[in-house]
Amino acid sequence: MIKSMTGFGRFEAAEKDRKITVEMKSVNHRYLDVNIKMPKKLNFFETAIRNELKNYISRGKVDLFITFEDLSESNYSVKYNRDIAASYLAYLKSMSEEFGIENDVRVSVLSRFPEVFEMEEQSVDEEALWALIAGAIRGASEEFVKTRITEGENLKKDLLGKLDGMLKDVAFIEERSPVIIEDYRNKLTEKVRELLSDSKIDESRIVTECAIYADKVCVDEELVRLRSHIETMKQDLSEGGNIGRKLDFLAQEMNREANTTLSKCSDLQIADAAIRLKTEIEKVREQIQNIE
């Protein structure tokens, strides 16, 4: 199973008056890079969230968005600080007696003094909240992975088609290479015959020149390695898994062998085939950048 590094997932989880919404999207990246945007009150769970994501994702630049709604009426409560109110009242009474002025403090006045009444946020059941968050993350991640798999399978089909086409070009070069040696021998023999007219041709000299030429244009080793890299890549694609980095390395090696083949060839047909190989390898490398 092949996964693309491009994907999207969304999931909502609700429990009583709480609702968590998780959205995630990703593009290709050399490593796993997760950017999380969520309410500050959920920052405590960031490490756990990242660990949970690693169960589903190994590579890619991932943007994760979490929204949290709590519609319950018990989020906050009013706290009455009796000791503070008593201190205020005692001091006001003392001031009245000391300065001989009327103590006209009423409850409505005393209640407005700082910290007599406070809004207090209720404690949160972290385990229950994490269970809700984790469920939403798992749901979004599963949808996210499905889109990655769908695109990954499309990439796999496209790559296998390109690799099969490359094997045809390799086979053509393998078949054509011995022919150009024979063509060179015939041309060389004809040219020597023209130069020497009726003189006897030194066959050993012709053989030596052909051997030197054959050594210069021989691409057998390059074609063997290129075919091996192509077959290995096809096998890896069939087996699946997180193979993006390995495929990228194989594509680089394939490009190196194709460059060497092109630099050695002196035949137009082989040159055309080598150029096609380089073009297809570049397309393969671009596609591989999106594989996890």
RACORQUI-V944650 format. One record per residue. RES is the residue in one letter. BURIAL is # if it has 24 or more other C-alpha atoms within 12 Angstrom, else .. D_LAST is the distance of its C-alpha to the last C-alpha in whole Angstrom. Layout:
# RACORQUI-V944650
res=RES burial=BURIAL d_last=D_LAST
res=RES burial=BURIAL d_last=D_LAST
This chain:
# RACORQUI-V944650
res=M burial=# d_last=11
res=I burial=# d_last=8
res=K burial=# d_last=6
res=S burial=# d_last=6
res=M burial=# d_last=5
res=T burial=# d_last=9
res=G burial=# d_last=11
res=F burial=# d_last=14
res=G burial=# d_last=16
res=R burial=# d_last=20
res=F burial=# d_last=23
res=E burial=# d_last=26
res=A burial=# d_last=28
res=A burial=# d_last=32
res=E burial=. d_last=34
res=K burial=. d_last=38
res=D burial=. d_last=38
res=R burial=# d_last=35
res=K burial=# d_last=32
res=I burial=# d_last=28
res=T burial=# d_last=26
res=V burial=# d_last=22
res=E burial=# d_last=20
res=M burial=# d_last=16
res=K burial=# d_last=14
res=S burial=# d_last=11
res=V burial=# d_last=10
res=N burial=# d_last=8
res=H burial=# d_last=9
res=R burial=. d_last=9
res=Y burial=. d_last=9
res=L burial=# d_last=10
res=D burial=. d_last=13
res=V burial=# d_last=15
res=N burial=. d_last=18
res=I burial=# d_last=20
res=K burial=. d_last=23
res=M burial=# d_last=26
res=P burial=. d_last=30
res=K burial=. d_last=31
res=K burial=. d_last=33
res=L burial=# d_last=29
res=N burial=. d_last=28
res=F burial=. d_last=29
res=F burial=# d_last=26
res=E burial=# d_last=24
res=T burial=. d_last=23
res=A burial=. d_last=23
res=I burial=# d_last=20
res=R burial=# d_last=18
res=N burial=. d_last=18
res=E burial=# d_last=18
res=L burial=# d_last=14
res=K burial=. d_last=13
res=N burial=. d_last=14
res=Y burial=# d_last=11
res=I burial=# d_last=8
res=S burial=# d_last=7
res=R burial=# d_last=6
res=G burial=# d_last=7
res=K burial=# d_last=11
res=V burial=# d_last=12
res=D burial=# d_last=16
res=L burial=# d_last=18
res=F burial=# d_last=21
res=I burial=# d_last=24
res=T burial=# d_last=28
res=F burial=# d_last=30
res=E burial=# d_last=34
res=D burial=. d_last=37
res=L burial=. d_last=40
res=S burial=. d_last=42
res=E burial=. d_last=45
res=S burial=. d_last=45
res=N burial=. d_last=43
res=Y burial=. d_last=46
res=S burial=. d_last=49
res=V burial=. d_last=52
res=K burial=. d_last=54
res=Y burial=. d_last=57
res=N burial=. d_last=58
res=R burial=. d_last=62
res=D burial=. d_last=63
res=I burial=. d_last=62
res=A burial=# d_last=64
res=A burial=. d_last=67
res=S burial=. d_last=67
res=Y burial=# d_last=67
res=L burial=# d_last=70
res=A burial=. d_last=71
res=Y burial=. d_last=71
res=L burial=# d_last=72
res=K burial=. d_last=75
res=S burial=. d_last=76
res=M burial=. d_last=76
res=S burial=. d_last=78
res=E burial=. d_last=81
res=E burial=. d_last=81
res=F burial=. d_last=81
res=G burial=. d_last=83
res=I burial=. d_last=81
res=E burial=. d_last=80
res=N burial=. d_last=77
res=D burial=. d_last=76
res=V burial=. d_last=72
res=R burial=. d_last=71
res=V burial=. d_last=68
res=S burial=. d_last=66
res=V burial=. d_last=67
res=L burial=# d_last=66
res=S burial=. d_last=62
res=R burial=. d_last=61
res=F burial=. d_last=61
res=P burial=. d_last=58
res=E burial=. d_last=56
res=V burial=# d_last=59
res=F burial=. d_last=56
res=E burial=. d_last=52
res=M burial=. d_last=49
res=E burial=. d_last=47
res=E burial=. d_last=44
res=Q burial=. d_last=43
res=S burial=. d_last=41
res=V burial=. d_last=38
res=D burial=. d_last=37
res=E burial=. d_last=34
res=E burial=. d_last=33
res=A burial=. d_last=33
res=L burial=# d_last=31
res=W burial=# d_last=28
res=A burial=. d_last=28
res=L burial=# d_last=28
res=I burial=# d_last=26
res=A burial=# d_last=23
res=G burial=# d_last=24
res=A burial=# d_last=23
res=I burial=# d_last=20
res=R burial=# d_last=19
res=G burial=# d_last=20
res=A burial=# d_last=18
res=S burial=# d_last=15
res=E burial=# d_last=16
res=E burial=# d_last=16
res=F burial=# d_last=13
res=V burial=# d_last=11
res=K burial=# d_last=13
res=T burial=# d_last=13
res=R burial=# d_last=9
res=I burial=# d_last=10
res=T burial=. d_last=13
res=E burial=# d_last=11
res=G burial=# d_last=9
res=E burial=# d_last=12
res=N burial=. d_last=14
res=L burial=# d_last=11
res=K burial=# d_last=12
res=K burial=. d_last=16
res=D burial=. d_last=16
res=L burial=# d_last=14
res=L burial=# d_last=17
res=G burial=. d_last=20
res=K burial=# d_last=19
res=L burial=# d_last=19
res=D burial=. d_last=22
res=G burial=# d_last=24
res=M burial=# d_last=23
res=L burial=# d_last=25
res=K burial=. d_last=28
res=D burial=# d_last=28
res=V burial=# d_last=28
res=A burial=. d_last=31
res=F burial=. d_last=33
res=I burial=# d_last=33
res=E burial=# d_last=34
res=E burial=. d_last=37
res=R burial=# d_last=38
res=S burial=# d_last=38
res=P burial=# d_last=41
res=V burial=. d_last=43
res=I burial=# d_last=43
res=I burial=# d_last=44
res=E burial=. d_last=47
res=D burial=. d_last=48
res=Y burial=# d_last=48
res=R burial=# d_last=51
res=N burial=. d_last=52
res=K burial=. d_last=52
res=L burial=# d_last=53
res=T burial=# d_last=56
res=E burial=. d_last=57
res=K burial=. d_last=57
res=V burial=. d_last=59
res=R burial=. d_last=62
res=E burial=. d_last=63
res=L burial=. d_last=63
res=L burial=. d_last=65
res=S burial=. d_last=67
res=D burial=. d_last=69
res=S burial=. d_last=68
res=K burial=. d_last=67
res=I burial=. d_last=63
res=D burial=. d_last=61
res=E burial=. d_last=59
res=S burial=. d_last=58
res=R burial=. d_last=57
res=I burial=# d_last=55
res=V burial=. d_last=53
res=T burial=. d_last=52
res=E burial=. d_last=51
res=C burial=# d_last=49
res=A burial=. d_last=47
res=I burial=. d_last=46
res=Y burial=# d_last=45
res=A burial=# d_last=43
res=D burial=. d_last=41
res=K burial=. d_last=40
res=V burial=# d_last=39
res=C burial=# d_last=37
res=V burial=# d_last=33
res=D burial=# d_last=33
res=E burial=. d_last=31
res=E burial=# d_last=29
res=L burial=# d_last=28
res=V burial=. d_last=28
res=R burial=# d_last=25
res=L burial=# d_last=24
res=R burial=# d_last=24
res=S burial=. d_last=23
res=H burial=# d_last=19
res=I burial=# d_last=19
res=E burial=# d_last=20
res=T burial=# d_last=17
res=M burial=# d_last=15
res=K burial=# d_last=16
res=Q burial=. d_last=16
res=D burial=# d_last=13
res=L burial=# d_last=12
res=S burial=. d_last=15
res=E burial=. d_last=14
res=G burial=# d_last=10
res=G burial=# d_last=8
res=N burial=# d_last=5
res=I burial=# d_last=7
res=G burial=# d_last=5
res=R burial=# d_last=8
res=K burial=# d_last=10
res=L burial=# d_last=10
res=D burial=# d_last=11
res=F burial=. d_last=14
res=L burial=# d_last=15
res=A burial=# d_last=15
res=Q burial=# d_last=17
res=E burial=# d_last=19
res=M burial=# d_last=20
res=N burial=# d_last=21
res=R burial=# d_last=23
res=E burial=# d_last=25
res=A burial=# d_last=26
res=N burial=# d_last=27
res=T burial=# d_last=30
res=T burial=# d_last=30
res=L burial=# d_last=31
res=S burial=. d_last=33
res=K burial=# d_last=35
res=C burial=# d_last=36
res=S burial=# d_last=40
res=D burial=# d_last=39
res=L burial=. d_last=38
res=Q burial=. d_last=37
res=I burial=# d_last=35
res=A burial=# d_last=34
res=D burial=. d_last=33
res=A burial=# d_last=31
res=A burial=# d_last=29
res=I burial=# d_last=28
res=R burial=# d_last=27
res=L burial=# d_last=24
res=K burial=# d_last=24
res=T burial=# d_last=23
res=E burial=# d_last=21
res=I burial=# d_last=19
res=E burial=# d_last=18
res=K burial=# d_last=17
res=V burial=# d_last=15
res=R burial=# d_last=13
res=E burial=. d_last=13
res=Q burial=# d_last=11
res=I burial=# d_last=9
res=Q burial=# d_last=8
res=N burial=# d_last=7
res=I burial=# d_last=4
res=E burial=# d_last=0
